[in-house]
């Protein structure tokens, strides 16, 4: 496991793992926290970002689930743009 990822929750959805992998590759990211996985109707892929103290929260929706990913960085805008670019491919 990548040293940037905290181990309080060690599971990510398939869609969330794409976001985590993209964030882990960025030098500007210092830590990644995996939130709990919640059931959600539908399966559309979606990614939203919200500001948090010390970084951004990515709300990742995939096949029947939603997961919050906490990404800690001092360069939130740049990190958000790069993750969005990778996610939209």
PyMOL Python script that loads the backbone (N, CA, C, O; Angstrom):
from pymol import cmd

cmd.read_pdbstr("""\
ATOM      1  N   UNK A   1       0.843  -1.189   0.000  1.00  0.00           N
ATOM      2  CA  UNK A   1       0.000   0.000   0.000  1.00  0.00           C
ATOM      3  C   UNK A   1       0.884   1.248   0.000  1.00  0.00           C
ATOM      4  O   UNK A   1       1.970   1.253   0.580  1.00  0.00           O
ATOM      5  N   UNK A   2       0.422   2.264  -0.633  1.00  0.00           N
ATOM      6  CA  UNK A   2       1.148   3.525  -0.737  1.00  0.00           C
ATOM      7  C   UNK A   2       1.245   4.187   0.637  1.00  0.00           C
ATOM      8  O   UNK A   2       0.268   4.201   1.386  1.00  0.00           O
ATOM      9  N   UNK A   3       2.410   4.732   0.972  1.00  0.00           N
ATOM     10  CA  UNK A   3       2.615   5.356   2.286  1.00  0.00           C
ATOM     11  C   UNK A   3       1.778   6.617   2.483  1.00  0.00           C
ATOM     12  O   UNK A   3       1.640   7.078   3.616  1.00  0.00           O
ATOM     13  N   UNK A   4       1.221   7.185   1.429  1.00  0.00           N
ATOM     14  CA  UNK A   4       0.381   8.373   1.557  1.00  0.00           C
ATOM     15  C   UNK A   4      -1.025   8.034   2.033  1.00  0.00           C
ATOM     16  O   UNK A   4      -1.739   8.916   2.510  1.00  0.00           O
ATOM     17  N   UNK A   5      -1.436   6.781   1.913  1.00  0.00           N
ATOM     18  CA  UNK A   5      -2.797   6.371   2.238  1.00  0.00           C
ATOM     19  C   UNK A   5      -2.859   5.936   3.694  1.00  0.00           C
ATOM     20  O   UNK A   5      -2.120   5.051   4.123  1.00  0.00           O
ATOM     21  N   UNK A   6      -3.766   6.581   4.462  1.00  0.00           N
ATOM     22  CA  UNK A   6      -3.937   6.207   5.861  1.00  0.00           C
ATOM     23  C   UNK A   6      -4.648   4.862   5.932  1.00  0.00           C
ATOM     24  O   UNK A   6      -5.343   4.472   4.995  1.00  0.00           O
ATOM     25  N   UNK A   7      -4.474   4.162   7.034  1.00  0.00           N
ATOM     26  CA  UNK A   7      -5.044   2.827   7.114  1.00  0.00           C
ATOM     27  C   UNK A   7      -6.250   2.712   8.034  1.00  0.00           C
ATOM     28  O   UNK A   7      -6.565   1.611   8.486  1.00  0.00           O
ATOM     29  N   UNK A   8      -6.942   3.822   8.328  1.00  0.00           N
ATOM     30  CA  UNK A   8      -8.138   3.725   9.161  1.00  0.00           C
ATOM     31  C   UNK A   8      -9.239   2.961   8.423  1.00  0.00           C
ATOM     32  O   UNK A   8      -9.963   2.178   9.037  1.00  0.00           O
ATOM     33  N   UNK A   9      -9.371   3.178   7.131  1.00  0.00           N
ATOM     34  CA  UNK A   9     -10.225   2.367   6.262  1.00  0.00           C
ATOM     35  C   UNK A   9      -9.324   1.942   5.124  1.00  0.00           C
ATOM     36  O   UNK A   9      -8.619   2.768   4.543  1.00  0.00           O
ATOM     37  N   UNK A  10      -9.340   0.671   4.804  1.00  0.00           N
ATOM     38  CA  UNK A  10      -8.407   0.211   3.770  1.00  0.00           C
ATOM     39  C   UNK A  10      -9.119  -0.199   2.489  1.00  0.00           C
ATOM     40  O   UNK A  10      -8.481  -0.695   1.560  1.00  0.00           O
ATOM     41  N   UNK A  11     -10.422   0.001   2.426  1.00  0.00           N
ATOM     42  CA  UNK A  11     -11.166  -0.428   1.259  1.00  0.00           C
ATOM     43  C   UNK A  11     -11.618   0.768   0.445  1.00  0.00           C
ATOM     44  O   UNK A  11     -12.053   1.781   0.994  1.00  0.00           O
ATOM     45  N   UNK A  12     -11.512   0.643  -0.853  1.00  0.00           N
ATOM     46  CA  UNK A  12     -12.058   1.661  -1.740  1.00  0.00           C
ATOM     47  C   UNK A  12     -12.837   0.960  -2.847  1.00  0.00           C
ATOM     48  O   UNK A  12     -12.547  -0.182  -3.202  1.00  0.00           O
ATOM     49  N   UNK A  13     -13.824   1.658  -3.382  1.00  0.00           N
ATOM     50  CA  UNK A  13     -14.581   1.107  -4.499  1.00  0.00           C
ATOM     51  C   UNK A  13     -13.703   1.116  -5.736  1.00  0.00           C
ATOM     52  O   UNK A  13     -12.642   1.742  -5.747  1.00  0.00           O
ATOM     53  N   UNK A  14     -14.137   0.432  -6.767  1.00  0.00           N
ATOM     54  CA  UNK A  14     -13.370   0.401  -8.012  1.00  0.00           C
ATOM     55  C   UNK A  14     -13.200   1.821  -8.551  1.00  0.00           C
ATOM     56  O   UNK A  14     -12.110   2.200  -8.980  1.00  0.00           O
ATOM     57  N   UNK A  15     -14.277   2.601  -8.526  1.00  0.00           N
ATOM     58  CA  UNK A  15     -14.215   3.969  -9.040  1.00  0.00           C
ATOM     59  C   UNK A  15     -13.339   4.843  -8.148  1.00  0.00           C
ATOM     60  O   UNK A  15     -12.549   5.642  -8.652  1.00  0.00           O
ATOM     61  N   UNK A  16     -13.468   4.702  -6.836  1.00  0.00           N
ATOM     62  CA  UNK A  16     -12.651   5.491  -5.906  1.00  0.00           C
ATOM     63  C   UNK A  16     -11.174   5.158  -6.035  1.00  0.00           C
ATOM     64  O   UNK A  16     -10.322   6.031  -5.867  1.00  0.00           O
ATOM     65  N   UNK A  17     -10.866   3.912  -6.330  1.00  0.00           N
ATOM     66  CA  UNK A  17      -9.459   3.526  -6.441  1.00  0.00           C
ATOM     67  C   UNK A  17      -8.767   4.254  -7.600  1.00  0.00           C
ATOM     68  O   UNK A  17      -7.554   4.455  -7.563  1.00  0.00           O
ATOM     69  N   UNK A  18      -9.527   4.650  -8.628  1.00  0.00           N
ATOM     70  CA  UNK A  18      -8.959   5.451  -9.711  1.00  0.00           C
ATOM     71  C   UNK A  18      -8.523   6.823  -9.193  1.00  0.00           C
ATOM     72  O   UNK A  18      -7.455   7.323  -9.547  1.00  0.00           O
ATOM     73  N   UNK A  19      -9.367   7.421  -8.350  1.00  0.00           N
ATOM     74  CA  UNK A  19      -9.063   8.732  -7.763  1.00  0.00           C
ATOM     75  C   UNK A  19      -7.871   8.612  -6.822  1.00  0.00           C
ATOM     76  O   UNK A  19      -6.968   9.448  -6.851  1.00  0.00           O
ATOM     77  N   UNK A  20      -7.867   7.579  -5.991  1.00  0.00           N
ATOM     78  CA  UNK A  20      -6.771   7.366  -5.040  1.00  0.00           C
ATOM     79  C   UNK A  20      -5.450   7.166  -5.784  1.00  0.00           C
ATOM     80  O   UNK A  20      -4.431   7.744  -5.404  1.00  0.00           O
ATOM     81  N   UNK A  21      -5.463   6.360  -6.831  1.00  0.00           N
ATOM     82  CA  UNK A  21      -4.237   6.109  -7.600  1.00  0.00           C
ATOM     83  C   UNK A  21      -3.709   7.398  -8.232  1.00  0.00           C
ATOM     84  O   UNK A  21      -2.505   7.657  -8.219  1.00  0.00           O
ATOM     85  N   UNK A  22      -4.621   8.201  -8.785  1.00  0.00           N
ATOM     86  CA  UNK A  22      -4.200   9.468  -9.399  1.00  0.00           C
ATOM     87  C   UNK A  22      -3.635  10.414  -8.347  1.00  0.00           C
ATOM     88  O   UNK A  22      -2.619  11.065  -8.592  1.00  0.00           O
ATOM     89  N   UNK A  23      -4.267  10.503  -7.193  1.00  0.00           N
ATOM     90  CA  UNK A  23      -3.807  11.393  -6.124  1.00  0.00           C
ATOM     91  C   UNK A  23      -2.464  10.932  -5.562  1.00  0.00           C
ATOM     92  O   UNK A  23      -1.593  11.755  -5.279  1.00  0.00           O
ATOM     93  N   UNK A  24      -2.296   9.639  -5.403  1.00  0.00           N
ATOM     94  CA  UNK A  24      -1.061   9.100  -4.819  1.00  0.00           C
ATOM     95  C   UNK A  24       0.167   9.391  -5.674  1.00  0.00           C
ATOM     96  O   UNK A  24       1.279   9.461  -5.151  1.00  0.00           O
ATOM     97  N   UNK A  25      -0.016   9.562  -6.978  1.00  0.00           N
ATOM     98  CA  UNK A  25       1.099   9.836  -7.881  1.00  0.00           C
ATOM     99  C   UNK A  25       1.567  11.291  -7.821  1.00  0.00           C
ATOM    100  O   UNK A  25       2.651  11.616  -8.306  1.00  0.00           O
ATOM    101  N   UNK A  26       0.759  12.156  -7.232  1.00  0.00           N
ATOM    102  CA  UNK A  26       1.076  13.585  -7.230  1.00  0.00           C
ATOM    103  C   UNK A  26       1.980  13.956  -6.059  1.00  0.00           C
ATOM    104  O   UNK A  26       1.674  13.637  -4.911  1.00  0.00           O
ATOM    105  N   UNK A  27       3.078  14.619  -6.345  1.00  0.00           N
ATOM    106  CA  UNK A  27       4.011  15.053  -5.304  1.00  0.00           C
ATOM    107  C   UNK A  27       3.363  16.028  -4.328  1.00  0.00           C
ATOM    108  O   UNK A  27       3.736  16.073  -3.155  1.00  0.00           O
ATOM    109  N   UNK A  28       2.403  16.802  -4.802  1.00  0.00           N
ATOM    110  CA  UNK A  28       1.750  17.814  -3.959  1.00  0.00           C
ATOM    111  C   UNK A  28       0.825  17.205  -2.916  1.00  0.00           C
ATOM    112  O   UNK A  28       0.427  17.896  -1.978  1.00  0.00           O
ATOM    113  N   UNK A  29       0.474  15.942  -3.050  1.00  0.00           N
ATOM    114  CA  UNK A  29      -0.415  15.270  -2.094  1.00  0.00           C
ATOM    115  C   UNK A  29       0.431  14.673  -0.971  1.00  0.00           C
ATOM    116  O   UNK A  29       1.369  13.916  -1.218  1.00  0.00           O
ATOM    117  N   UNK A  30       0.081  15.029   0.271  1.00  0.00           N
ATOM    118  CA  UNK A  30       0.849  14.525   1.410  1.00  0.00           C
ATOM    119  C   UNK A  30       0.182  13.340   2.098  1.00  0.00           C
ATOM    120  O   UNK A  30       0.866  12.496   2.678  1.00  0.00           O
ATOM    121  N   UNK A  31      -1.165  13.268   2.039  1.00  0.00           N
ATOM    122  CA  UNK A  31      -1.871  12.181   2.706  1.00  0.00           C
ATOM    123  C   UNK A  31      -3.218  11.975   2.034  1.00  0.00           C
ATOM    124  O   UNK A  31      -3.818  12.918   1.516  1.00  0.00           O
ATOM    125  N   UNK A  32      -3.691  10.723   2.048  1.00  0.00           N
ATOM    126  CA  UNK A  32      -4.991  10.372   1.485  1.00  0.00           C
ATOM    127  C   UNK A  32      -5.736   9.546   2.527  1.00  0.00           C
ATOM    128  O   UNK A  32      -5.221   8.546   3.029  1.00  0.00           O
ATOM    129  N   UNK A  33      -6.949   9.975   2.844  1.00  0.00           N
ATOM    130  CA  UNK A  33      -7.782   9.244   3.799  1.00  0.00           C
ATOM    131  C   UNK A  33      -8.992   8.670   3.086  1.00  0.00           C
ATOM    132  O   UNK A  33      -9.698   9.383   2.372  1.00  0.00           O
ATOM    133  N   UNK A  34      -9.233   7.370   3.281  1.00  0.00           N
ATOM    134  CA  UNK A  34     -10.373   6.713   2.652  1.00  0.00           C
ATOM    135  C   UNK A  34     -11.568   6.764   3.593  1.00  0.00           C
ATOM    136  O   UNK A  34     -11.484   6.314   4.736  1.00  0.00           O
ATOM    137  N   UNK A  35     -12.678   7.310   3.114  1.00  0.00           N
ATOM    138  CA  UNK A  35     -13.898   7.361   3.907  1.00  0.00           C
ATOM    139  C   UNK A  35     -14.688   6.070   3.761  1.00  0.00           C
ATOM    140  O   UNK A  35     -14.323   5.185   2.986  1.00  0.00           O
ATOM    141  N   UNK A  36     -15.773   5.977   4.516  1.00  0.00           N
ATOM    142  CA  UNK A  36     -16.614   4.789   4.442  1.00  0.00           C
ATOM    143  C   UNK A  36     -17.344   4.742   3.099  1.00  0.00           C
ATOM    144  O   UNK A  36     -17.535   5.765   2.441  1.00  0.00           O
ATOM    145  N   UNK A  37     -17.739   3.552   2.716  1.00  0.00           N
ATOM    146  CA  UNK A  37     -18.473   3.341   1.473  1.00  0.00           C
ATOM    147  C   UNK A  37     -19.959   3.265   1.815  1.00  0.00           C
ATOM    148  O   UNK A  37     -20.369   2.513   2.700  1.00  0.00           O
ATOM    149  N   UNK A  38     -20.756   4.055   1.100  1.00  0.00           N
ATOM    150  CA  UNK A  38     -22.199   4.073   1.334  1.00  0.00           C
ATOM    151  C   UNK A  38     -22.912   3.617   0.073  1.00  0.00           C
ATOM    152  O   UNK A  38     -22.496   3.939  -1.040  1.00  0.00           O
ATOM    153  N   UNK A  39     -23.982   2.868   0.254  1.00  0.00           N
ATOM    154  CA  UNK A  39     -24.804   2.448  -0.888  1.00  0.00           C
ATOM    155  C   UNK A  39     -25.503   3.664  -1.476  1.00  0.00           C
ATOM    156  O   UNK A  39     -25.891   4.584  -0.756  1.00  0.00           O
ATOM    157  N   UNK A  40     -25.654   3.654  -2.781  1.00  0.00           N
ATOM    158  CA  UNK A  40     -26.358   4.739  -3.471  1.00  0.00           C
ATOM    159  C   UNK A  40     -27.049   4.153  -4.697  1.00  0.00           C
ATOM    160  O   UNK A  40     -26.478   3.313  -5.393  1.00  0.00           O
ATOM    161  N   UNK A  41     -28.263   4.591  -4.958  1.00  0.00           N
ATOM    162  CA  UNK A  41     -28.960   4.059  -6.131  1.00  0.00           C
ATOM    163  C   UNK A  41     -28.289   4.520  -7.423  1.00  0.00           C
ATOM    164  O   UNK A  41     -27.676   5.586  -7.481  1.00  0.00           O
ATOM    165  N   UNK A  42     -28.419   3.704  -8.437  1.00  0.00           N
ATOM    166  CA  UNK A  42     -27.850   4.067  -9.734  1.00  0.00           C
ATOM    167  C   UNK A  42     -26.377   3.741  -9.808  1.00  0.00           C
ATOM    168  O   UNK A  42     -25.763   3.327  -8.824  1.00  0.00           O
ATOM    169  N   UNK A  43     -25.827   3.930 -10.971  1.00  0.00           N
ATOM    170  CA  UNK A  43     -24.427   3.585 -11.138  1.00  0.00           C
ATOM    171  C   UNK A  43     -23.641   4.581 -11.943  1.00  0.00           C
ATOM    172  O   UNK A  43     -22.574   4.254 -12.463  1.00  0.00           O
ATOM    173  N   UNK A  44     -24.146   5.791 -12.058  1.00  0.00           N
ATOM    174  CA  UNK A  44     -23.419   6.769 -12.869  1.00  0.00           C
ATOM    175  C   UNK A  44     -22.123   7.186 -12.177  1.00  0.00           C
ATOM    176  O   UNK A  44     -22.091   7.361 -10.959  1.00  0.00           O
ATOM    177  N   UNK A  45     -21.083   7.339 -12.944  1.00  0.00           N
ATOM    178  CA  UNK A  45     -19.796   7.809 -12.416  1.00  0.00           C
ATOM    179  C   UNK A  45     -19.864   9.322 -12.238  1.00  0.00           C
ATOM    180  O   UNK A  45     -20.323  10.044 -13.123  1.00  0.00           O
ATOM    181  N   UNK A  46     -19.407   9.781 -11.097  1.00  0.00           N
ATOM    182  CA  UNK A  46     -19.393  11.218 -10.856  1.00  0.00           C
ATOM    183  C   UNK A  46     -18.301  11.526  -9.843  1.00  0.00           C
ATOM    184  O   UNK A  46     -17.940  10.687  -9.017  1.00  0.00           O
ATOM    185  N   UNK A  47     -17.792  12.728  -9.922  1.00  0.00           N
ATOM    186  CA  UNK A  47     -16.737  13.180  -9.025  1.00  0.00           C
ATOM    187  C   UNK A  47     -16.997  14.634  -8.673  1.00  0.00           C
ATOM    188  O   UNK A  47     -17.122  15.484  -9.554  1.00  0.00           O
ATOM    189  N   UNK A  48     -17.078  14.915  -7.369  1.00  0.00           N
ATOM    190  CA  UNK A  48     -17.244  16.290  -6.886  1.00  0.00           C
ATOM    191  C   UNK A  48     -16.154  16.563  -5.866  1.00  0.00           C
ATOM    192  O   UNK A  48     -15.680  15.654  -5.184  1.00  0.00           O
ATOM    193  N   UNK A  49     -15.762  17.826  -5.771  1.00  0.00           N
ATOM    194  CA  UNK A  49     -14.751  18.227  -4.799  1.00  0.00           C
ATOM    195  C   UNK A  49     -15.328  19.265  -3.852  1.00  0.00           C
ATOM    196  O   UNK A  49     -16.098  20.135  -4.260  1.00  0.00           O
ATOM    197  N   UNK A  50     -14.953  19.166  -2.596  1.00  0.00           N
ATOM    198  CA  UNK A  50     -15.330  20.133  -1.579  1.00  0.00           C
ATOM    199  C   UNK A  50     -14.073  20.524  -0.813  1.00  0.00           C
ATOM    200  O   UNK A  50     -13.227  19.671  -0.546  1.00  0.00           O
ATOM    201  N   UNK A  51     -13.937  21.804  -0.453  1.00  0.00           N
ATOM    202  CA  UNK A  51     -12.759  22.211   0.319  1.00  0.00           C
ATOM    203  C   UNK A  51     -12.848  21.703   1.759  1.00  0.00           C
ATOM    204  O   UNK A  51     -13.927  21.686   2.350  1.00  0.00           O
ATOM    205  N   UNK A  52     -11.724  21.295   2.310  1.00  0.00           N
ATOM    206  CA  UNK A  52     -11.607  20.945   3.725  1.00  0.00           C
ATOM    207  C   UNK A  52     -10.344  21.608   4.254  1.00  0.00           C
ATOM    208  O   UNK A  52      -9.506  22.061   3.474  1.00  0.00           O
ATOM    209  N   UNK A  53     -10.204  21.668   5.554  1.00  0.00           N
ATOM    210  CA  UNK A  53      -8.987  22.204   6.144  1.00  0.00           C
ATOM    211  C   UNK A  53      -7.814  21.311   5.748  1.00  0.00           C
ATOM    212  O   UNK A  53      -7.795  20.121   6.064  1.00  0.00           O
ATOM    213  N   UNK A  54      -6.857  21.882   5.069  1.00  0.00           N
ATOM    214  CA  UNK A  54      -5.673  21.133   4.677  1.00  0.00           C
ATOM    215  C   UNK A  54      -5.750  20.440   3.332  1.00  0.00           C
ATOM    216  O   UNK A  54      -4.834  19.706   2.961  1.00  0.00           O
ATOM    217  N   UNK A  55      -6.842  20.662   2.586  1.00  0.00           N
ATOM    218  CA  UNK A  55      -6.919  20.005   1.285  1.00  0.00           C
ATOM    219  C   UNK A  55      -8.314  20.009   0.693  1.00  0.00           C
ATOM    220  O   UNK A  55      -9.032  21.007   0.744  1.00  0.00           O
ATOM    221  N   UNK A  56      -8.687  18.848   0.121  1.00  0.00           N
ATOM    222  CA  UNK A  56      -9.989  18.717  -0.529  1.00  0.00           C
ATOM    223  C   UNK A  56     -10.607  17.355  -0.207  1.00  0.00           C
ATOM    224  O   UNK A  56      -9.902  16.386   0.075  1.00  0.00           O
ATOM    225  N   UNK A  57     -11.930  17.306  -0.257  1.00  0.00           N
ATOM    226  CA  UNK A  57     -12.649  16.044  -0.134  1.00  0.00           C
ATOM    227  C   UNK A  57     -13.210  15.727  -1.516  1.00  0.00           C
ATOM    228  O   UNK A  57     -13.908  16.548  -2.111  1.00  0.00           O
ATOM    229  N   UNK A  58     -12.908  14.552  -2.016  1.00  0.00           N
ATOM    230  CA  UNK A  58     -13.457  14.087  -3.283  1.00  0.00           C
ATOM    231  C   UNK A  58     -14.612  13.149  -2.959  1.00  0.00           C
ATOM    232  O   UNK A  58     -14.437  12.163  -2.243  1.00  0.00           O
ATOM    233  N   UNK A  59     -15.783  13.455  -3.485  1.00  0.00           N
ATOM    234  CA  UNK A  59     -16.951  12.591  -3.327  1.00  0.00           C
ATOM    235  C   UNK A  59     -17.069  11.813  -4.638  1.00  0.00           C
ATOM    236  O   UNK A  59     -17.360  12.376  -5.693  1.00  0.00           O
ATOM    237  N   UNK A  60     -16.835  10.507  -4.541  1.00  0.00           N
ATOM    238  CA  UNK A  60     -16.750   9.658  -5.729  1.00  0.00           C
ATOM    239  C   UNK A  60     -17.950   8.727  -5.775  1.00  0.00           C
ATOM    240  O   UNK A  60     -18.192   7.958  -4.845  1.00  0.00           O
ATOM    241  N   UNK A  61     -18.703   8.808  -6.875  1.00  0.00           N
ATOM    242  CA  UNK A  61     -19.867   7.949  -7.071  1.00  0.00           C
ATOM    243  C   UNK A  61     -19.552   6.966  -8.185  1.00  0.00           C
ATOM    244  O   UNK A  61     -19.022   7.329  -9.235  1.00  0.00           O
ATOM    245  N   UNK A  62     -19.894   5.711  -7.924  1.00  0.00           N
ATOM    246  CA  UNK A  62     -19.683   4.669  -8.916  1.00  0.00           C
ATOM    247  C   UNK A  62     -20.838   3.697  -8.911  1.00  0.00           C
ATOM    248  O   UNK A  62     -21.961   4.074  -8.575  1.00  0.00           O
ATOM    249  N   UNK A  63     -20.589   2.464  -9.274  1.00  0.00           N
ATOM    250  CA  UNK A  63     -21.612   1.432  -9.416  1.00  0.00           C
ATOM    251  C   UNK A  63     -22.308   1.133  -8.091  1.00  0.00           C
ATOM    252  O   UNK A  63     -21.904   0.226  -7.363  1.00  0.00           O
ATOM    253  N   UNK A  64     -23.351   1.895  -7.783  1.00  0.00           N
ATOM    254  CA  UNK A  64     -24.166   1.647  -6.597  1.00  0.00           C
ATOM    255  C   UNK A  64     -23.546   2.072  -5.285  1.00  0.00           C
ATOM    256  O   UNK A  64     -24.031   1.667  -4.228  1.00  0.00           O
ATOM    257  N   UNK A  65     -22.495   2.872  -5.307  1.00  0.00           N
ATOM    258  CA  UNK A  65     -21.835   3.277  -4.064  1.00  0.00           C
ATOM    259  C   UNK A  65     -21.262   4.683  -4.179  1.00  0.00           C
ATOM    260  O   UNK A  65     -20.960   5.168  -5.269  1.00  0.00           O
ATOM    261  N   UNK A  66     -21.121   5.324  -3.019  1.00  0.00           N
ATOM    262  CA  UNK A  66     -20.487   6.636  -2.912  1.00  0.00           C
ATOM    263  C   UNK A  66     -19.430   6.535  -1.824  1.00  0.00           C
ATOM    264  O   UNK A  66     -19.663   5.931  -0.777  1.00  0.00           O
ATOM    265  N   UNK A  67     -18.263   7.132  -2.077  1.00  0.00           N
ATOM    266  CA  UNK A  67     -17.197   7.134  -1.084  1.00  0.00           C
ATOM    267  C   UNK A  67     -16.531   8.499  -1.064  1.00  0.00           C
ATOM    268  O   UNK A  67     -16.279   9.099  -2.109  1.00  0.00           O
ATOM    269  N   UNK A  68     -16.248   8.983   0.151  1.00  0.00           N
ATOM    270  CA  UNK A  68     -15.498  10.221   0.325  1.00  0.00           C
ATOM    271  C   UNK A  68     -14.018   9.882   0.421  1.00  0.00           C
ATOM    272  O   UNK A  68     -13.627   8.960   1.137  1.00  0.00           O
ATOM    273  N   UNK A  69     -13.201  10.633  -0.304  1.00  0.00           N
ATOM    274  CA  UNK A  69     -11.749  10.478  -0.255  1.00  0.00           C
ATOM    275  C   UNK A  69     -11.185  11.825   0.195  1.00  0.00           C
ATOM    276  O   UNK A  69     -11.440  12.848  -0.440  1.00  0.00           O
ATOM    277  N   UNK A  70     -10.427  11.829   1.279  1.00  0.00           N
ATOM    278  CA  UNK A  70      -9.845  13.051   1.826  1.00  0.00           C
ATOM    279  C   UNK A  70      -8.410  13.164   1.323  1.00  0.00           C
ATOM    280  O   UNK A  70      -7.573  12.299   1.583  1.00  0.00           O
ATOM    281  N   UNK A  71      -8.147  14.241   0.604  1.00  0.00           N
ATOM    282  CA  UNK A  71      -6.840  14.432  -0.031  1.00  0.00           C
ATOM    283  C   UNK A  71      -6.190  15.670   0.580  1.00  0.00           C
ATOM    284  O   UNK A  71      -6.713  16.778   0.458  1.00  0.00           O
ATOM    285  N   UNK A  72      -5.059  15.476   1.232  1.00  0.00           N
ATOM    286  CA  UNK A  72      -4.382  16.571   1.933  1.00  0.00           C
ATOM    287  C   UNK A  72      -3.252  17.125   1.074  1.00  0.00           C
ATOM    288  O   UNK A  72      -2.366  16.398   0.625  1.00  0.00           O
ATOM    289  N   UNK A  73      -3.312  18.444   0.860  1.00  0.00           N
ATOM    290  CA  UNK A  73      -2.358  19.118  -0.002  1.00  0.00           C
ATOM    291  C   UNK A  73      -2.410  20.619   0.255  1.00  0.00           C
ATOM    292  O   UNK A  73      -3.415  21.140   0.740  1.00  0.00           O
ATOM    293  N   UNK A  74      -1.338  21.298  -0.069  1.00  0.00           N
ATOM    294  CA  UNK A  74      -1.317  22.762  -0.018  1.00  0.00           C
ATOM    295  C   UNK A  74      -1.649  23.353  -1.386  1.00  0.00           C
ATOM    296  O   UNK A  74      -1.731  24.572  -1.534  1.00  0.00           O
ATOM    297  N   UNK A  75      -1.838  22.493  -2.384  1.00  0.00           N
ATOM    298  CA  UNK A  75      -2.090  22.928  -3.759  1.00  0.00           C
ATOM    299  C   UNK A  75      -3.394  22.319  -4.261  1.00  0.00           C
ATOM    300  O   UNK A  75      -3.413  21.586  -5.250  1.00  0.00           O
ATOM    301  N   UNK A  76      -4.479  22.632  -3.566  1.00  0.00           N
ATOM    302  CA  UNK A  76      -5.773  22.002  -3.832  1.00  0.00           C
ATOM    303  C   UNK A  76      -6.242  22.173  -5.274  1.00  0.00           C
ATOM    304  O   UNK A  76      -6.711  21.214  -5.886  1.00  0.00           O
ATOM    305  N   UNK A  77      -6.124  23.363  -5.817  1.00  0.00           N
ATOM    306  CA  UNK A  77      -6.628  23.614  -7.172  1.00  0.00           C
ATOM    307  C   UNK A  77      -5.916  22.754  -8.202  1.00  0.00           C
ATOM    308  O   UNK A  77      -6.557  22.137  -9.052  1.00  0.00           O
ATOM    309  N   UNK A  78      -4.601  22.712  -8.129  1.00  0.00           N
ATOM    310  CA  UNK A  78      -3.828  21.929  -9.086  1.00  0.00           C
ATOM    311  C   UNK A  78      -4.116  20.436  -8.944  1.00  0.00           C
ATOM    312  O   UNK A  78      -4.252  19.730  -9.944  1.00  0.00           O
ATOM    313  N   UNK A  79      -4.209  19.959  -7.713  1.00  0.00           N
ATOM    314  CA  UNK A  79      -4.499  18.548  -7.467  1.00  0.00           C
ATOM    315  C   UNK A  79      -5.885  18.199  -7.999  1.00  0.00           C
ATOM    316  O   UNK A  79      -6.064  17.172  -8.653  1.00  0.00           O
ATOM    317  N   UNK A  80      -6.852  19.048  -7.719  1.00  0.00           N
ATOM    318  CA  UNK A  80      -8.216  18.830  -8.196  1.00  0.00           C
ATOM    319  C   UNK A  80      -8.262  18.762  -9.722  1.00  0.00           C
ATOM    320  O   UNK A  80      -8.924  17.889 -10.284  1.00  0.00           O
ATOM    321  N   UNK A  81      -7.577  19.661 -10.380  1.00  0.00           N
ATOM    322  CA  UNK A  81      -7.560  19.675 -11.845  1.00  0.00           C
ATOM    323  C   UNK A  81      -6.945  18.396 -12.413  1.00  0.00           C
ATOM    324  O   UNK A  81      -7.465  17.831 -13.375  1.00  0.00           O
ATOM    325  N   UNK A  82      -5.846  17.942 -11.824  1.00  0.00           N
ATOM    326  CA  UNK A  82      -5.180  16.739 -12.327  1.00  0.00           C
ATOM    327  C   UNK A  82      -6.031  15.490 -12.090  1.00  0.00           C
ATOM    328  O   UNK A  82      -6.146  14.649 -12.981  1.00  0.00           O
ATOM    329  N   UNK A  83      -6.623  15.360 -10.915  1.00  0.00           N
ATOM    330  CA  UNK A  83      -7.467  14.210 -10.626  1.00  0.00           C
ATOM    331  C   UNK A  83      -8.682  14.207 -11.557  1.00  0.00           C
ATOM    332  O   UNK A  83      -9.069  13.156 -12.067  1.00  0.00           O
ATOM    333  N   UNK A  84      -9.277  15.365 -11.776  1.00  0.00           N
ATOM    334  CA  UNK A  84     -10.427  15.464 -12.681  1.00  0.00           C
ATOM    335  C   UNK A  84     -10.053  15.038 -14.093  1.00  0.00           C
ATOM    336  O   UNK A  84     -10.816  14.340 -14.761  1.00  0.00           O
ATOM    337  N   UNK A  85      -8.889  15.454 -14.538  1.00  0.00           N
ATOM    338  CA  UNK A  85      -8.430  15.102 -15.885  1.00  0.00           C
ATOM    339  C   UNK A  85      -8.298  13.591 -16.020  1.00  0.00           C
ATOM    340  O   UNK A  85      -8.734  13.022 -17.021  1.00  0.00           O
ATOM    341  N   UNK A  86      -7.713  12.943 -15.045  1.00  0.00           N
ATOM    342  CA  UNK A  86      -7.526  11.486 -15.080  1.00  0.00           C
ATOM    343  C   UNK A  86      -8.881  10.775 -14.982  1.00  0.00           C
ATOM    344  O   UNK A  86      -9.115   9.794 -15.688  1.00  0.00           O
ATOM    345  N   UNK A  87      -9.759  11.254 -14.129  1.00  0.00           N
ATOM    346  CA  UNK A  87     -11.063  10.616 -13.894  1.00  0.00           C
ATOM    347  C   UNK A  87     -11.951  10.677 -15.131  1.00  0.00           C
ATOM    348  O   UNK A  87     -12.690   9.733 -15.410  1.00  0.00           O
ATOM    349  N   UNK A  88     -11.885  11.759 -15.861  1.00  0.00           N
ATOM    350  CA  UNK A  88     -12.784  11.966 -17.009  1.00  0.00           C
ATOM    351  C   UNK A  88     -12.376  11.153 -18.235  1.00  0.00           C
ATOM    352  O   UNK A  88     -13.144  11.072 -19.195  1.00  0.00           O
ATOM    353  N   UNK A  89     -11.201  10.555 -18.228  1.00  0.00           N
ATOM    354  CA  UNK A  89     -10.748   9.771 -19.391  1.00  0.00           C
ATOM    355  C   UNK A  89     -11.584   8.533 -19.560  1.00  0.00           C
ATOM    356  O   UNK A  89     -11.352   7.752 -20.483  1.00  0.00           O
TER     357      UNK A  89
END
""", "prot")
cmd.dss("prot")
cmd.show_as("cartoon", "prot")
cmd.util.cbc("prot")
cmd.orient("prot")
